[in-house]
Amino acid sequence: MVIASPKGVFDILPGSDEPWKDSSIWQHVERSCREVARLYGFLEARTPAFERTELFTRGVGETTDIVSKEMYTFEDKGGRSISLRPEGTAPLIRALLTSGQQLSGLQKLFYIGPMWRYERQQAGRYRQHHQFGVEAIGDPSPERDAELMDLLMSLFQRLGLTGLKLMINSIGDLEDRVAYKKALINYLTPKRSQLSEDSQRRLELNPLRILDSKDAADQEILQGCPTIFEYLSEGSRAHFVEVQHVLERLAVPFSVEPRLVRGLDYYTRTVFEITAPQLGAQNSLGGGGRYDQLIQQLGGPASPALGFGVGLERVIQTMCAQEVELPEPPRPKLLLLPIGGGARHAAFGLLKRLRQGGVATEIELIEGKLKAALRKAASSQIPFVAVIGDEELAKGSCELKEMATHKSLTVRLEDLGNHV
Ligand code: HAM
């Protein structure tokens, strides 16, 4: 019996029956992420798949869904509580703080990798998903907020995506939020019994998260609730206004959504999210914001920072739904087809020389009819086939077939690389 994969995960394979799981699209998207990161001055960071659980309870927040319900937490053989990383920001900050490097000046880093969340399985939600994340540490300027959103939108443009919506909001500093939370609780408490069960629970623990509720009755109640704008300090307000000005100057379209909040506790001031109409309920392609107090919360110096994470599954699914043009998957340029024992022997040396010369080459070793082998080459879209029989070999040549034109040419073996 074949052992099935665990629930909520998937494989990325060449020629996968579901196009979004095809490895060539993933390579293309990851290449684009790297290229955009390079253009915007971000260098790559890689952190371990697991961390001490404490990093996430302290960094992401104990009452968040991610930490309270979704972490893959286990005790290792030494009795330590370990969690698979559910997100990349806290680990990256931990890496900087433990690296011994001075956190001075601006640091711009990016990462691509899997994250794990024990979520209820549904379209667009996986127990292992992949994120492209960028983090800019050490700069409080509102221009940086706009720069990051511009990076994100230019990545999506490069990938051919259209019709996406960038929503932004300011959730203020911690102090602004204390007053706002109070106002929200005052507004919601008399309506408590009409709220969904989840929102009732959040009313004490994390009232801001109620703003994000998908429940229709909750949304109805929220229509008249106070907005955060009335509670922003002068500094937070000026910051948010400037972010919008810079976005306008950069011609990045956005909308201000006063009820936009995010599912992680570390945000301050600017938060943003990008949605795609094709994705249904799980329509967030990516999101992020400032986290000016996280570094200190994790034991480091006071240092402003911001970043975002993009879910690559959802990006690729949206690309497939929008039928964007994709580059050709990588495939060999040339197939060697030796016929007979001597040819087979000689072809292997030739194969190595061609590959060393930079020609992606494959060899057919399963002996069969010539016609069948040619058909196979055509179906795998290899543009050239070199037929090497013992007779040709004796003359130091082979018959080169161009599959698209059906033209054949006798070519000397040492010249083969120049012909394809
Ligand atoms: P997040 O919003 O939790 O933010 O995740 C970022 C993106 O990852 C989401 O918008 C979504 O596309 C994708 N994603 C999250 N969970 C799943 C899942 N179960 N299945 C598929 N895709 C998923 C963060 O993780 C923050 N660390 C982002 C950040 C970086 N903020 C500042 N810096």
Residues whose N, C-alpha, C, O or C-beta is under 5 A from the ligand:
A	BS01	HAM	P86 E87 G88 T89 R117 E119 G124 R125 Y126 H129 G133 V134 S284 L285 G286 G287 G288 G289 L306 G307 F308 G309 V310 G311 R314
